[in-house]
Amino acid sequence: MASLYNRAALASILFVGATAEESCPCPETLRIGGVSHGNEADKFWDPVYAAANRAAMDSSVDLDFARYDESSTLTGQGGQEIVDWMVDTIEKMCTGDNTVDGMFSTINDVAVLTALKANCLANGIPTVIINAGGNLAQESGNFLHFIGADDYNTGKDAGEKLLAACPTCQRFYCLDHCGGCTSWTDRCRGFEDAVGDAYGQTIQIDDSSEDAYIASVESVVIGTNGTWGDDVGLLLGTHQSMILFAEALHNKHKKVKLAGVDTSPGLFQVLGDDEWLWGTSQQPYLQGYYPVQMLANTIRMGGQSLQTFNLETGPTFVTEAPEGQALCNSDPFQSCVADDAQKPETVSHLAGDEPSPGARKLASVTTRFVSAALRIFGI
């Protein structure tokens, strides 16, 4: 009987020793919601959504990141249709019986800001803003963070750089393909402030076709003069279709210098040509990953995890196309997958293998408990 008692006591001690070394239990799964003005036709948003899904896997999060269907055109990003959809989505996620634990969103319209304040913040749901609307969010207060590039500074930096790069340019124009959304309104405002008296105007682009795009620019730049005139500098988006349209515009009017906001495979193909000066990067992957991870940390820690409101992911200027592995690292639209032969083999820590530091530590603790038990119970 004594031997049986001693063995039971030893088992109890070993169990306590083992559990003392175990990590904290897995956190309860959180439900985090998100919404953006990036529809499925706009490939810029692909890495944002991919990164958010990756962060959800890493952070034990049930993610509901809504995206407008591809039937909407790029021009529709700033239109009332997508604004109404975003407002409706926000109301559904932040009110009712099944609200999200945390929320993140772009602010491409004041109506979206109002919906976030009235539905999410009013119900105590921590909320992060990404990509667009950082200034509006900061002025309103109570939002946790803005994650993205300041659009006004993006336009201002681009204007200063374009002035220096094109001293022969007499006029500069900002091409807004977004239908007046806050991002391009702020970028064009910064661009105008940088180029000063040489600013022509903001041109609302019709991106429904190449001919419509060219006509949008010509109607303003040529005006009633009937000729293109001196060198002209244009700031524009770099979506694939925009690159093709801008190339067609340059083929027709050689006295044009092009500078892009954001990057894309199409931009990388034309960088280095005389007419293209650069693109800018605002790290869309980080704009998807950070909000999910930071909301999860904030909710679980019971308070704001970082005191900094603006978490700037850009802009940085991209003046040449990366190659090789650098392309995989720099191009958020390309997925780099290792060949099976290049994938590292799974390493086991069975007999004869080198144990991990954690395994060595656990073995050491277990040995000490066993030794103590043997001394106490005389086993």
C-alpha positions as CSV (number, residue, x, y, z in Angstrom):
1,M,0.0,0.0,0.0
2,A,2.8,2.4,0.9
3,S,4.5,1.7,-2.5
4,L,1.2,2.4,-4.2
5,Y,0.8,5.7,-2.2
6,N,4.3,6.7,-3.0
7,R,3.8,6.2,-6.7
8,A,0.5,8.2,-6.7
9,A,2.3,11.0,-4.9
10,L,5.1,10.9,-7.4
11,A,2.7,11.1,-10.3
12,S,1.0,14.1,-8.6
13,I,4.3,15.9,-8.3
14,L,5.3,15.2,-11.8
15,F,1.9,16.4,-13.1
16,V,2.3,19.7,-11.1
17,G,5.9,20.1,-12.5
18,A,4.8,19.5,-16.1
19,T,1.8,21.9,-15.9
20,A,4.0,24.6,-14.4
21,E,6.0,24.6,-17.6
22,E,3.0,24.7,-19.9
23,S,2.2,27.9,-21.7
24,C,-1.0,30.0,-21.1
25,P,-4.2,28.5,-22.5
26,C,-5.1,29.5,-26.0
27,P,-7.1,32.7,-26.0
28,E,-10.7,32.7,-26.8
29,T,-11.4,33.4,-30.5
30,L,-12.4,37.0,-31.2
31,R,-14.7,38.2,-33.9
32,I,-13.3,41.2,-35.8
33,G,-15.0,43.0,-38.6
34,G,-13.6,45.1,-41.4
35,V,-14.8,47.0,-44.5
36,S,-13.1,49.0,-47.2
37,H,-13.9,51.0,-50.3
38,G,-11.7,48.6,-52.3
39,N,-13.8,46.6,-54.6
40,E,-12.9,43.2,-56.2
41,A,-11.9,44.9,-59.5
42,D,-9.1,46.9,-57.8
43,K,-6.1,44.6,-57.4
44,F,-4.4,47.0,-55.0
45,W,-6.6,45.6,-52.3
46,D,-5.7,41.9,-52.8
47,P,-2.7,42.0,-50.5
48,V,-4.7,44.0,-47.9
49,Y,-7.3,41.2,-47.7
50,A,-4.7,38.4,-47.9
51,A,-2.7,40.0,-45.0
52,A,-5.8,40.4,-42.9
53,N,-6.6,36.7,-43.3
54,R,-3.1,35.8,-42.4
55,A,-3.3,38.0,-39.2
56,A,-6.6,36.4,-38.3
57,M,-4.9,32.9,-38.5
58,D,-2.0,34.1,-36.4
59,S,-4.1,35.8,-33.8
60,S,-7.0,33.3,-33.2
61,V,-9.5,35.7,-34.8
62,D,-12.8,34.9,-36.7
63,L,-12.5,37.6,-39.4
64,D,-15.4,39.1,-41.3
65,F,-13.7,41.5,-43.8
66,A,-16.3,42.6,-46.3
67,R,-15.4,43.5,-49.9
68,Y,-17.6,45.0,-52.5
69,D,-18.3,42.8,-55.5
70,E,-16.4,43.2,-58.8
71,S,-19.5,44.5,-60.6
72,S,-18.4,48.0,-59.4
73,T,-15.9,49.9,-61.5
74,L,-12.8,51.6,-60.2
75,T,-14.6,54.9,-60.6
76,G,-17.3,53.6,-58.2
77,Q,-15.0,53.6,-55.2
78,G,-16.0,57.2,-54.4
79,G,-19.6,56.9,-55.5
80,Q,-22.7,56.9,-53.4
81,E,-23.4,53.3,-54.2
82,I,-20.3,51.9,-52.4
83,V,-20.7,54.5,-49.6
84,D,-24.2,53.3,-48.9
85,W,-23.0,49.7,-48.9
86,M,-20.2,50.5,-46.4
87,V,-22.6,52.3,-44.1
88,D,-25.0,49.4,-44.2
89,T,-22.2,46.9,-43.5
90,I,-20.9,48.9,-40.5
91,E,-24.4,49.0,-39.0
92,K,-24.8,45.2,-39.3
93,M,-21.4,44.5,-37.8
94,C,-21.6,46.9,-34.8
95,T,-25.2,46.7,-33.8
96,G,-27.7,43.9,-32.9
97,D,-27.2,40.6,-31.0
98,N,-24.1,39.5,-32.8
99,T,-21.7,42.4,-32.8
100,V,-18.0,42.2,-33.6
101,D,-15.4,42.5,-30.8
102,G,-13.4,44.9,-32.9
103,M,-13.7,46.8,-36.1
104,F,-11.5,48.4,-38.8
105,S,-12.5,50.4,-41.9
106,T,-11.4,53.0,-44.4
107,I,-13.0,56.4,-44.3
108,N,-13.7,57.4,-47.9
109,D,-16.7,59.6,-47.1
110,V,-18.0,61.6,-44.2
111,A,-21.0,59.2,-44.1
112,V,-18.7,56.3,-43.3
113,L,-17.2,58.3,-40.5
114,T,-20.6,59.1,-39.1
115,A,-21.6,55.4,-39.3
116,L,-18.5,54.2,-37.4
117,K,-19.0,56.8,-34.6
118,A,-22.8,56.1,-34.3
119,N,-22.6,52.3,-34.4
120,C,-19.1,51.1,-33.4
121,L,-17.7,53.7,-31.1
122,A,-21.0,54.4,-29.5
123,N,-21.3,50.7,-28.6
124,G,-17.8,50.6,-27.1
125,I,-16.3,48.6,-30.0
126,P,-12.6,49.4,-30.5
127,T,-12.1,50.7,-34.0
128,V,-9.0,51.2,-36.2
129,I,-8.9,53.2,-39.5
130,I,-6.8,52.0,-42.4
131,N,-5.7,53.4,-45.8
132,A,-7.9,56.5,-46.0
133,G,-9.4,59.0,-43.7
134,G,-6.7,59.3,-41.0
135,N,-7.1,63.0,-40.5
136,L,-10.9,62.7,-40.1
137,A,-10.5,59.9,-37.6
138,Q,-7.9,61.8,-35.6
139,E,-10.0,65.0,-35.5
140,S,-13.0,63.0,-34.4
141,G,-11.2,61.2,-31.5
142,N,-11.8,57.8,-29.9
143,F,-10.4,55.8,-32.8
144,L,-7.4,53.7,-31.8
145,H,-5.1,54.1,-34.8
146,F,-4.7,55.1,-38.4
147,I,-2.6,52.6,-40.4
148,G,-1.6,53.8,-43.8
149,A,0.1,56.7,-45.7
150,D,-1.0,60.3,-45.1
151,D,-2.6,61.2,-48.4
152,Y,-2.0,64.9,-48.2
153,N,1.7,64.3,-47.6
154,T,1.8,61.7,-50.4
155,G,0.6,64.3,-52.8
156,K,2.8,67.1,-51.5
157,D,5.9,64.9,-51.6
158,A,5.1,63.8,-55.1
159,G,4.6,67.4,-56.2
160,E,7.9,68.6,-54.8
161,K,9.7,65.6,-56.5
162,L,7.9,66.2,-59.8
163,L,8.9,69.9,-59.8
164,A,12.5,68.9,-59.4
165,A,12.4,66.1,-61.9
166,C,10.7,68.0,-64.7
167,P,12.0,71.6,-64.7
168,T,10.7,72.0,-68.3
169,C,7.1,71.3,-67.2
170,Q,4.9,74.3,-67.4
171,R,1.7,72.8,-65.9
172,F,0.9,70.0,-63.5
173,Y,-2.3,68.1,-63.2
174,C,-3.6,65.6,-60.6
175,L,-5.7,62.8,-62.2
176,D,-8.5,61.5,-59.9
177,H,-9.9,58.2,-61.0
178,C,-11.6,57.7,-57.6
179,G,-14.7,59.9,-58.1
180,G,-13.8,62.4,-55.4
181,C,-13.0,59.9,-52.6
182,T,-11.1,61.4,-49.7
183,S,-7.8,59.7,-50.6
184,W,-7.5,61.4,-54.0
185,T,-9.0,64.7,-52.8
186,D,-6.3,64.9,-50.2
187,R,-3.5,63.8,-52.5
188,C,-4.5,66.4,-55.1
189,R,-4.7,69.1,-52.5
190,G,-1.1,68.3,-51.3
191,F,0.1,68.1,-54.9
192,E,-1.4,71.5,-55.7
193,D,0.2,73.1,-52.6
194,A,3.6,71.7,-53.7
195,V,3.6,72.9,-57.3
196,G,1.9,76.3,-56.5
197,D,1.1,78.5,-59.4
198,A,2.1,75.8,-61.9
199,Y,-0.9,73.8,-60.9
200,G,-3.5,73.3,-63.6
201,Q,-6.3,71.5,-61.8
202,T,-7.6,68.2,-60.6
203,I,-9.0,66.2,-63.5
204,Q,-11.8,63.8,-62.8
205,I,-11.0,60.8,-65.0
206,D,-13.4,58.7,-66.9
207,D,-11.8,55.2,-66.8
208,S,-14.5,53.3,-68.7
209,S,-12.2,53.0,-71.8
210,E,-8.9,54.2,-73.2
211,D,-10.6,56.8,-75.4
212,A,-12.7,58.1,-72.5
213,Y,-9.6,58.4,-70.4
214,I,-7.6,60.3,-73.0
215,A,-10.6,62.6,-73.7
216,S,-10.8,63.4,-70.0
217,V,-7.3,64.7,-69.9
218,E,-7.3,66.4,-73.3
219,S,-10.5,68.3,-72.6
220,V,-8.7,70.1,-69.7
221,V,-5.0,70.2,-70.8
222,I,-5.7,71.2,-74.5
223,G,-8.8,73.2,-73.7
224,T,-9.7,75.6,-76.5
225,N,-6.2,76.1,-77.8
226,G,-6.3,72.9,-79.8
227,T,-2.7,71.9,-79.1
228,W,-1.0,70.1,-76.2
229,G,1.7,72.8,-75.8
230,D,4.7,72.6,-73.5
231,D,5.7,69.7,-71.2
232,V,3.1,68.6,-68.7
233,G,3.5,66.7,-65.5
234,L,0.7,64.3,-64.4
235,L,0.2,62.5,-61.1
236,L,-2.0,59.5,-61.4
237,G,-3.0,56.1,-60.0
238,T,-1.1,53.0,-61.1
239,H,-3.7,50.4,-61.4
240,Q,-3.1,48.1,-64.4
241,S,-5.8,49.8,-66.6
242,M,-4.4,53.3,-65.6
243,I,-0.9,52.3,-66.8
244,L,-2.3,51.2,-70.2
245,F,-4.4,54.3,-70.6
246,A,-1.5,56.6,-69.6
247,E,0.8,54.9,-72.0
248,A,-1.7,55.5,-74.8
249,L,-1.9,59.1,-73.7
250,H,1.9,59.5,-73.9
251,N,2.0,57.8,-77.3
252,K,-0.4,60.6,-78.5
253,H,1.3,63.4,-76.6
254,K,5.0,62.9,-76.2
255,K,5.4,66.0,-74.0
256,V,4.1,64.4,-70.8
257,K,5.9,63.2,-67.7
258,L,4.1,60.6,-65.6
259,A,4.4,60.0,-61.8
260,G,2.4,57.3,-60.1
261,V,0.8,56.8,-56.7
262,D,1.1,53.1,-55.5
263,T,2.7,50.3,-57.4
264,S,1.5,47.4,-59.6
265,P,3.0,44.8,-62.0
266,G,2.1,47.2,-64.8
267,L,4.1,50.0,-63.3
268,F,7.1,47.7,-62.8
269,Q,7.0,46.9,-66.5
270,V,7.2,50.6,-67.6
271,L,9.5,52.0,-64.9
272,G,12.7,53.1,-66.6
273,D,10.9,54.4,-69.7
274,D,11.6,58.1,-70.3
275,E,8.0,59.2,-69.6
276,W,7.6,57.3,-66.3
277,L,9.4,58.9,-63.3
278,W,8.3,56.8,-60.3
279,G,5.6,55.1,-58.3
280,T,5.0,55.2,-54.6
281,S,4.5,52.4,-52.1
282,Q,2.3,52.5,-49.0
283,Q,2.7,48.9,-48.0
284,P,-0.8,47.5,-48.5
285,Y,0.1,44.2,-46.8
286,L,0.8,46.0,-43.6
287,Q,-2.5,47.9,-43.8
288,G,-4.3,44.5,-43.7
289,Y,-2.1,42.7,-41.2
290,Y,-1.7,45.3,-38.5
291,P,-5.3,46.2,-37.7
292,V,-6.3,42.6,-37.1
293,Q,-3.3,41.9,-34.9
294,M,-3.5,45.2,-33.0
295,L,-7.2,45.0,-32.3
296,A,-6.8,41.4,-31.0
297,N,-3.9,42.5,-28.7
298,T,-5.8,45.6,-27.5
299,I,-9.0,43.6,-26.7
300,R,-7.1,40.8,-24.9
301,M,-4.9,43.2,-23.0
302,G,-7.8,45.3,-21.9
303,G,-6.6,48.6,-23.3
304,Q,-4.8,50.3,-26.1
305,S,-1.5,48.5,-26.9
306,L,0.2,51.4,-28.6
307,Q,0.0,55.1,-27.8
308,T,0.9,56.3,-31.3
309,F,-2.2,57.2,-33.4
310,N,-0.6,57.4,-36.8
311,L,1.2,54.2,-37.9
312,E,2.6,55.4,-41.2
313,T,3.2,52.7,-43.8
314,G,4.5,55.1,-46.5
315,P,4.9,56.7,-48.9
316,T,8.3,55.6,-50.3
317,F,9.3,56.4,-53.9
318,V,9.9,53.5,-56.2
319,T,12.1,54.5,-59.2
320,E,13.1,51.1,-60.7
321,A,11.6,47.7,-61.0
322,P,12.9,45.2,-58.5
323,E,14.2,41.8,-59.8
324,G,14.5,38.3,-58.5
325,Q,13.7,37.9,-54.8
326,A,13.5,41.6,-54.5
327,L,10.5,41.5,-56.8
328,C,8.7,39.0,-54.5
329,N,9.5,41.3,-51.5
330,S,8.5,44.5,-53.3
331,D,5.6,43.5,-55.4
332,P,2.5,42.9,-53.2
333,F,0.6,41.5,-56.2
334,Q,3.0,38.5,-56.7
335,S,2.9,35.4,-54.6
336,C,6.3,33.6,-54.2
337,V,5.9,29.9,-53.5
338,A,8.9,27.8,-52.8
339,D,9.4,24.6,-54.8
340,D,8.9,21.4,-52.8
341,A,12.6,20.7,-53.1
342,Q,13.4,24.0,-51.5
343,K,11.0,23.6,-48.5
344,P,12.8,22.8,-45.2
345,E,12.3,19.3,-44.0
346,T,10.2,18.8,-40.8
347,V,12.6,18.4,-37.9
348,S,11.6,15.9,-35.2
349,H,13.1,15.8,-31.7
350,L,13.0,12.0,-31.3
351,A,15.8,9.9,-29.9
352,G,19.2,10.9,-31.3
353,D,18.0,14.4,-32.5
354,E,19.0,17.7,-30.9
355,P,16.2,18.8,-28.6
356,S,14.8,22.3,-28.7
357,P,15.7,24.8,-25.9
358,G,12.1,24.4,-24.6
359,A,12.4,20.6,-24.5
360,R,15.8,20.8,-22.7
361,K,14.3,23.1,-20.1
362,L,11.3,20.9,-19.5
363,A,13.6,17.8,-19.2
364,S,15.7,19.7,-16.6
365,V,12.7,20.6,-14.5
366,T,11.2,17.1,-14.7
367,T,14.6,15.6,-13.6
368,R,14.6,17.9,-10.5
369,F,11.1,16.9,-9.6
370,V,11.9,13.2,-10.0
371,S,15.0,13.6,-7.8
372,A,13.1,15.4,-5.1
373,A,10.3,12.7,-5.1
374,L,12.8,9.9,-4.9
375,R,14.4,11.6,-1.8
376,I,11.1,12.3,-0.1
377,F,9.5,9.0,-0.6
378,G,12.5,6.8,-0.6
379,I,11.7,5.3,-3.9
